[in-house]
Amino acid sequence: MRRFEATLGAVGVAWAALAVTGCLSTFPLEPAPAKPVDPKLTGVWRCLPSDEDATAEVATLTIRRATDRTYAVTFQAKDEDASRYDAYATKIGRATFVNLRDLDAEGAPWDYARYSFLLPDVLQVRMVQETLLRNVERTPASFREAIRLHLDDPALYGDFCVCVRAKEKESAAQ
């Protein structure tokens, strides 16, 4: 993901201050989408950055189905332009990761996120960190294997945000 410095700065968090810097790779973990879209993931989410004080403002994460196997993702903090991403899931071991391609980035536009549902409408997003991948051959297969070997290692991840599904407004006609 485009490190979100500006975006998260608007909610009172510097990405670097959180020590959460995504991989920012030149490639996704898989060359093409293979997993179908997870309908539980799609929708509008209200998010707070992880490890932040109580004054942090809510950002909006919108995840839409783009195709049967891809997502269109936007992340928008208050008073900021939305950051846009193409995304698709990759299964590694027992975990699902999301390949995120920043539509506005140049050079190394790919980040990898692992998500989990803490409750049906509460989403946790963690970003894969470069720490354990630093000395790994820079190929998708090598990254997948390194991630597989470290699935349960907390050093592989940096907490990014926790989100609650936004409730759809009831129609005025009802």
N, C-alpha and C positions, 0 to 999 in steps of 0.2 A: 504494500500500500504506500502511497505517497506519504511518507512518514507522519503525516497529519500534524506537523509542527504548527502550521498556521491554523488548521482546523481545531485542533485541541487547544491551541493557545487561546482561542476564543472562549473556551470553557475553563480557562484558568490552569491549563496543564501544558507544560512544554514536553514534547515527546522525549527529548533527550533527558530531561530531568527524571522521567519515569524509568530511564534506562531500558526502554522498550523500543528497540530499533529492529524493524523487521529484516528479513534476509535481503531484500532488495536484489533479487537475482535477475539474470538475463533470460531465465527459462522457467516454465512451470514444472511441477513435479511429474506430470504426465503430458505428453504432447497434444492429446486431444481429450475432450470430455468423454468419460465412460460411464459415470454414475448418473442415474436420473435425478432430477431436481427433488429435493426434500420439501414437500409441501408445508411441513411444520416450520420451516425456516423462513418462508416467504411472508411478507407483510411489512408493517411499519412498527419500528421499535423505538422506544425512548431510552437513551443510554447515558450512563455516567461513567467517566473514566475510572479505572481501578486505582486503588491506592491514592485517592484524592480526598481533599478536605470536604467538609459539608457544604461549602459555598460553591462548589462546581455546578455549572449550569448543564441542563440536559441537552444532548445532541440527538439528532434524528438519524436513524439507520433505516433505509428502505431497501428491501430485498424483493425483487420481482423475478418471476420466471421469464427468461428471454427466449429460450427454446426448451425442448424436453430435457436437455442436459446442461443448460447454462443459466446463469443469473445475471441480472442487471442490478448493480448495487450503487446506492448513493449514501454518502455520509455528510450530514450538514450540521454544523454548530451554529448557534445563534449569531446572526449578523455576518455570516460568512457565506461565500459561494459554496455550492455543493461539490464534493469530490466524487468522481464517477469511476466505476470499476466494472470490468467484465469478470465473471467468476465461474468456476466449476469445481466440483468435488473430486477428491482422490482418496481412495481407501488405502491405508497403510496399516498392516496388521489388523487390529481390532478397532482402529480409530479412523475417523473421517477428517480430512483436511480440506481446506478451500484454497485453491490457487486464485489469487487476486491480481488482476492486471490493471494498473492505474492508467486510465485512458489519457491522462495529461502528462505522464512521465516520459522521460527520454532515457535511453541507456539501459537501465535495470528496472523495468517496471513491475516485476513480479514479487509478491509477498505471499506467505503461507500462513493461514490461520487455522486454529483448531477450535471448534465450537462444541459446547455441550449445553444441554438443557438442565438447569438446576431445578426447575419446576416446568410444567408445560408451557407457561407464558413468561419464563425468566431464562434469558440466554446469556451465557458467559462466552466471551471471545478472548482467546489467548493467541498471541502472535509467536511464530517460530522465531527464535533468536539465532543469530549467526554464531554465537559462542561455540557450540558443539559442532558446527559445520565449517568452521574456519579452516581446518586442515584436511577437509574432505575434497576429493576430486570434484571439480565443478561440472558435474553432469547430473541429469535427472535421476538416473539409476543409482548413482552414488549417494545423492541427497536422500532418496527414498530409503535406501538401506540404513544410512546413519540415523534417520528419523525413526525407523522401525526399531533399531537397537536401543534408542533412548526414549521410547514412548512415555515411560513413567518417570523420566528424569526431569525434575522441576527446572533444571538449568536449560532445557530445550525451549522453554516458553517464557514469555513475558506477558503478564496480565495486561489486557487492553481495556476492556470495558464489560460492564454488566448491563443488560438491557431488559426492559419489560415491554411486552407486546402492547401496542397502543390499541385501545378499544375503538371499534368502529362506531361512529356516531349513528344513532338511530335516525331513520328517515323522518322528516317533518310530517310526512303524510300518515304516519302511524298513529 
